[in-house]
Amino acid sequence: MCLTKQNRSQLWYALAILVVIGVGLASRSFPVLFPRFMGKYPGDGFWALMVFLAWGIVFPRISTARLAVYALFTCCLDECSQLYHAPWIDLIRSTTLGHLVLGSGFIWGDFVAYAIGVGAGALGEITAHSIIAARTKSTSRQG
């Protein structure tokens, strides 16, 4: 099913982005919400989920698999960009928004968090579309 094209609701994805941003910021502001061993990684996973949802708004009809590839590539590219340090980009990273979007330092473990966040988005999308398809099929049989 994940290889078939989807028809995503841009409104629902936009609302989901707002929720994910809120939860992601809460994971950083209130680290007690997650086990200590997870450190800052839940925030990175939520950031990757937000990227997945954002690409879903931009490309509402591509397959879930392709959407996951776009999101994971974006996250990995962003992480690798943190190896580059020039005054102009470090100035951007020194702002709150710049730090949230661009990060500040390269960490290998972030790739795992990104994969988990994107995977959660893909799994959630596949599950939601399966439920909707089953309900639609059930409704059409009854009618």
C-alpha positions as a printed NumPy array, in Angstrom:
array([[  0.   ,   0.   ,   0.   ],
       [  2.855,   2.397,   0.709],
       [  3.875,   2.296,  -2.939],
       [  0.532,   3.589,  -4.144],
       [ -0.105,   7.254,  -4.573],
       [ -1.911,   8.966,  -1.732],
       [ -4.373,  11.814,  -1.616],
       [ -3.351,  13.721,   1.499],
       [ -5.448,  16.399,   3.136],
       [ -3.207,  19.441,   3.302],
       [ -5.369,  20.924,   6.059],
       [ -5.03 ,  17.827,   8.277],
       [ -1.298,  17.681,   7.649],
       [ -0.934,  21.364,   8.526],
       [ -2.842,  20.807,  11.764],
       [ -0.716,  17.744,  12.488],
       [  2.419,  19.837,  11.967],
       [  1.239,  22.295,  14.613],
       [  0.632,  19.451,  17.074],
       [  3.987,  17.832,  16.313],
       [  5.8  ,  21.16 ,  16.74 ],
       [  4.094,  21.617,  20.111],
       [  4.991,  18.123,  21.281],
       [  8.53 ,  18.459,  19.936],
       [  9.09 ,  21.749,  21.754],
       [  7.591,  20.243,  24.906],
       [ 10.024,  17.323,  24.64 ],
       [ 12.893,  19.822,  24.838],
       [ 11.323,  22.106,  27.45 ],
       [ 10.159,  19.267,  29.698],
       [ 12.682,  16.448,  29.268],
       [ 11.071,  14.556,  32.163],
       [  8.304,  13.566,  29.717],
       [ 10.697,  10.979,  28.258],
       [ 13.169,   8.557,  29.82 ],
       [ 16.494,  10.217,  30.586],
       [ 18.478,   7.863,  28.334],
       [ 16.637,   9.291,  25.316],
       [ 18.217,  12.7  ,  25.899],
       [ 17.314,  15.211,  23.194],
       [ 16.535,  12.557,  20.593],
       [ 12.724,  12.695,  20.951],
       [ 12.859,  16.304,  19.743],
       [ 14.898,  15.223,  16.729],
       [ 12.398,  12.467,  15.968],
       [  9.506,  14.921,  16.166],
       [ 11.429,  17.31 ,  13.915],
       [ 11.78 ,  14.517,  11.327],
       [  8.066,  13.73 ,  11.635],
       [  7.317,  17.406,  11.018],
       [  9.512,  17.305,   7.894],
       [  7.592,  14.223,   6.705],
       [  4.281,  16.038,   7.206],
       [  5.574,  19.212,   5.526],
       [  6.656,  17.278,   2.436],
       [  3.194,  15.658,   2.518],
       [  1.682,  19.123,   2.129],
       [  4.035,  20.018,  -0.722],
       [  3.481,  16.696,  -2.519],
       [ -0.016,  15.533,  -1.539],
       [ -0.231,  12.796,  -4.164],
       [  3.125,  10.987,  -4.051],
       [  3.531,   7.554,  -2.503],
       [  4.262,   7.167,   1.189],
       [  7.572,   5.5  ,   0.351],
       [  8.699,   8.409,  -1.808],
       [  7.521,  10.884,   0.823],
       [  9.569,   9.037,   3.456],
       [ 12.644,   9.16 ,   1.206],
       [ 12.231,  12.919,   0.68 ],
       [ 11.828,  13.515,   4.412],
       [ 14.766,  11.341,   5.421],
       [ 16.978,  12.903,   2.758],
       [ 16.017,  16.389,   3.97 ],
       [ 16.8  ,  15.487,   7.576],
       [ 20.144,  13.903,   6.669],
       [ 21.078,  16.845,   4.475],
       [ 20.259,  19.218,   7.326],
       [ 22.37 ,  17.157,   9.742],
       [ 25.313,  17.074,   7.343],
       [ 25.009,  20.837,   6.847],
       [ 25.933,  21.167,  10.516],
       [ 29.485,  20.177,   9.586],
       [ 29.749,  23.504,   7.74 ],
       [ 30.611,  26.495,   9.876],
       [ 30.861,  29.973,   8.455],
       [ 30.087,  33.194,  10.299],
       [ 26.889,  33.861,   8.349],
       [ 25.309,  30.438,   8.983],
       [ 26.492,  30.263,  12.58 ],
       [ 24.83 ,  33.644,  13.105],
       [ 21.561,  32.175,  11.816],
       [ 22.032,  29.092,  14.012],
       [ 22.53 ,  31.348,  17.046],
       [ 18.884,  32.459,  16.819],
       [ 16.131,  30.321,  18.319],
       [ 14.433,  29.677,  14.973],
       [ 17.755,  29.087,  13.225],
       [ 18.781,  26.563,  15.867],
       [ 15.438,  24.75 ,  15.657],
       [ 15.564,  24.502,  11.855],
       [ 19.277,  24.12 ,  11.155],
       [ 20.59 ,  22.634,  14.388],
       [ 24.055,  23.453,  15.618],
       [ 26.343,  20.444,  15.777],
       [ 26.661,  17.211,  13.836],
       [ 25.686,  14.126,  15.871],
       [ 25.615,  10.631,  14.358],
       [ 22.809,   9.532,  16.676],
       [ 20.457,  12.077,  15.15 ],
       [ 20.2  ,   9.896,  12.046],
       [ 18.544,   7.173,  14.13 ],
       [ 16.086,   9.681,  15.585],
       [ 15.289,  10.946,  12.09 ],
       [ 14.661,   7.423,  10.824],
       [ 12.338,   6.74 ,  13.749],
       [ 10.438,  10.013,  13.221],
       [ 10.027,   9.492,   9.481],
       [  9.165,   5.833,  10.042],
       [  6.471,   6.834,  12.532],
       [  5.027,   9.238,   9.981],
       [  5.019,   6.619,   7.234],
       [  3.524,   3.967,   9.514],
       [  0.876,   6.408,  10.733],
       [ -0.017,   7.384,   7.188],
       [ -0.239,   3.79 ,   5.977],
       [ -2.364,   2.837,   8.981],
       [ -4.69 ,   5.817,   8.566],
       [ -5.165,   5.176,   4.851],
       [ -5.822,   1.472,   5.508],
       [ -8.489,   2.322,   8.085],
       [-10.114,   4.858,   5.767],
       [-10.037,   2.389,   2.856],
       [-11.594,  -0.35 ,   5.008],
       [-14.349,   1.962,   6.203],
       [-15.049,   3.174,   2.682],
       [-15.186,  -0.399,   1.409],
       [-17.488,  -1.409,   4.288],
       [-19.778,   1.575,   3.684],
       [-20.001,   0.899,  -0.062],
       [-21.016,  -2.722,   0.591],
       [-23.802,  -1.648,   2.912],
       [-25.197,   0.955,   0.567]])
